[in-house]
Amino acid sequence: MVSIPFVKMAGAGNDFIIIASRRNFDYAEFAVAVCARQTGIGADGVLVLDRSATSDYRMRIINADGTEAEMCGNGARCMAAYIAANLKPAKSLFGMETMAGEILAQAHGEVARVRLSNPKDYRPHLNITVANQKLEVHYIDTGVPHTVVFVDGLQEVDANSLGALIRHHPRFAPRGTNVNFVEHTREGMVSVRTFERGVEKETLACGTGAVASALIAYLHAHPNLKKQKGASMKVSTAGKEILEITFDLDEGCKIDNVWLKGSAKLIAKGEYFYV
């Protein structure tokens, strides 16, 4: 039995176990055990804090099913708040290396914001067939792959069943996709429910999914917009928290300078006894 110090944090409803990196350690096996809701601590994933040769810190994201994710927006905010509170970095704006590239982070108390790597592979108006139903969906990679489906009556959507079918649709093979069901709430705001790849069910929030939903909703609301600095959208999550997304649009709808702001709350800390 090994005693592993941990901190549990939550960002807009996504919960994570944060640990320091360990040599010769099977993170996949550990994540499956520690993330189990009944027999472990319970979490959507594990965040591993490591040293980086190219940035101030390195963050690895291990999903609850043991797969490693390229990026996690809510997890990045939690890690930023953890670093700010425990490591006391010399600069308020610091870098974190991820599989999706370097992100910038800043935290004050239980609020954090991160600048994500630039979105890519935007593919609007894709037509797919799921369970004999034709759907128009929209795809973008915001560090991880995301598909957005606009709906009316968000709460009536079977996010787990329909989400799983879209997540595994051949159009998105081999990586698969996260799936966001999005409903316009009012100008400048959308409500989102997300089926997360790696967790394999609906979660209370998804940071990169909120960003994907915000970007696509904004582009749809402003179809003739060519350039915009400091564009913003708010996203209401299934966990009833509001995430704030800001970004710039350049010529040709190139999106950059994407910032995600929201909560990063300490839930618990202690020792996990890992067999």
N, C-alpha and C positions, 0 to 999 in steps of 0.2 A: 504494500500500500504506500502511495506517494502523496504527500501533502502539498497541494498547489495553491498558493495565494491567488485570490481573484477579487475582482470588483465587478459588480453587476450594475449596468447603466441602461437607461431607456431614452430613446429619442423619438418623440411623437408617437409612442406606442410600440415601436420596435425595441426589443430588449436584447442585450448583448452581455456576454461574459468576456471581460478583458483580462488577459494574462500577459506576463513577460515571456519573451521567446526562450525556448529550451533546446539544448543540443540533443540530437538523436531522439526526437520525440515525434510520435505519430499524432499529428494534429487532427487528422480525419477521424480516427478512432475516438480520440478524446472528445471532439465536438459532438459526435453522435451520443456519447454517454452523458456529457455534462448538460447538453441542451434538452434532454428528455424531460418532459414536464412532470412525470410521475416519479421517476427514479433518479433524476439528476437535479440540477439547480433549476433548469428550465430557461430556454432562451431561443431567439431566432437564429443566433449564430455566435461564433467566437471571434474576438478581435485580438490579434497577437501584435504586441509592441516590440519592434526589433530595431537594430541599428541599420543605418543606410549609408552607402558609399556615395550617394548622389544627392541626398536631401538631409534635412535635419533629423527626420525619423522615418521609419518604415512601418506601414500597417498592412498586415495580412488579414484577410477575411475568410473564415471557414464557415460555410453554411451548416445548418443543423443536420443535413444529411451527409456531411463530411466532404462535400465538394468545395473547392476554393473559388471564390468570386473575385472578379476583377476590381470591383468597386462597390461601395455601399455608402450612400449619402448620409443616412441617419447614423450609421456606424461611425463614419468619419467625424461627425459632430461630437459623438460621445467620446471618441478617442481624443479629439481636440480639447474637450473639457477636462478629460483625465490628465492629459499632458500639462495643461495650464495649471491645474490644481496641485499636481504631485511632483512634476519635474521642474517647475518654475523656469521656463525657457527665457533666455536673455531678451528675445524680441517677441513682441505681442503677435506678430504675423509670422508664422513659421510654416515650413514645408513638410509634407508627408508623402513618401514614395508609396505608390500602389501599383498593382498590375495594369491599371488603366492610365498610368502616368503620374506625375507629381501633382498634388493638389495643395493649395494654400489654406491655412486654417487660423482661426482667431476665436478665442472664447473668453467670456466674462461670466463667472458664476455658472448658472445652469442654462445659459444661452450661448450658442456657438454658431458660427457661420463658416462655410467652406467654399472655396472656389474650385469647381470641378474642371476636369480636362474638357476640351472643346467637344461638343456633340458631333457625331458623324453619321454618315449613311442614312440620311433622312429620306424616307420613301413614303410619301403620302398616297392615299387613295388606292390601297391594295385591295383586291377582291379575292376573298377566300370562301370556301364552303366548309361549314362545321356542323355536324349532326343534321345534314340536309338543309341547312339554313345558310343563305348567302349573306356575307357580312362585308362591309367596307371597313378596313382598319388602316392604321397609320403607324409606321415604324420609325424608330430613331434609336441610336446607340448613345446613351448618356454616361458612358463608362461601362455599362452592361446593356444588353439588348432589351428594348421595351417596345411593346405594341400597345397602341391606344385605340379603344373602341368607344365612340360617343354613344350615349344611351339616354333615353327618357325613363324616369322611374328607377333611379340607381339602386334603391333599397330592395327592389323586386328582382334584381339580377341574381342568378345562381352563380356567384363569383367562383366558387370552387369547381363546379362541374364544367361550366363553360370555359373558365380560365385554364383548366387542365387540358382541355381539347385544343385550345389555341396555342398554349405553351408548347405542345408536342406536334403542332401542325407541320407537315413536310415543307411548307414555304419557309420555315424558320430553322430548318435543320442545317448543320448538325448542332449548333449551339443551343437551340431552343430560344425562348423569349419569356420575359416577364409580361404580364398582361394587366393593363389598367383600364377599368371601366370608368368613364368620365362623363359627368353631367354639368352643364353650365348652371351656375348658381345665380350669379349676377355679373355685371361688367367687372372684369378684373379678377374674378374668382371662379374656381371650379371645385366640385366635390369629386373625390376619387376613391375607388376601392381597388386594391391591387392583389393579384395572385402572384406570389413570388417563386420564381425558379430557385431551387435549392432548399427552400422551406417546404415547397410543394403544397401550399395551401394559401388562403387569403391571410394577410397579416394586417395589423392595425394601421400600418403606414409603411411607405417605402420612399426613401429620399430621392433616389435616382428616378423612381417612377413618378414622383411628384414633379420633378424637373421635366421629364419627358412630357407629362400631361400638360404642364404649364406652357412649355414651348410650342407644342402642337396646337393647343387651344388659342394661343396668342396669334400664331401664324394664320389660323383659320379665321379669326376675328378681324384680321388686318391683311386681306389677301393682296392688296396692291402696295403694301408698305415696302419700300426699298432699303431704308436705312433708319435705325433708331438707336440712340444711346440711352441706357438706363431704363429699358423696358422692364415692367414688373407684372407679376401675377401672384395671387394667393391661392393656396390649395388647402381645402378642408379634407382632413384624412378620416378614415374609418374610426380612428381613436379620438376624434373630435378636437384635434389640435390643428392649428393653422401654421402652415409652412409658407415662408416668403421666398420667392425666387426673383432674382433680377438678372438681366443679361443685356448684351448689345447685339444689334443686327447690323451687318455690313452689306455691301452690295452683293446681290446674288443670294440673299438670305443666309449668308454665312453667320453662324451664331458663335459668339465667344464671350469671355468675361462672365461666365455663369456662376452666380453665387446662390447658395442655399442656406437659409437661416431658420433656426428653430430651437426647440428645447433639447437639453442633454442633462438628464437628471440621474444623480447617484441613487441607487436603490439599496444596495447592500455590499458588504465586503467581508471576506473571511478566508477560510481554508476549505478546499474541496479535497476529499479523500478519494483518490483515484487508484483503482486496483489495476 
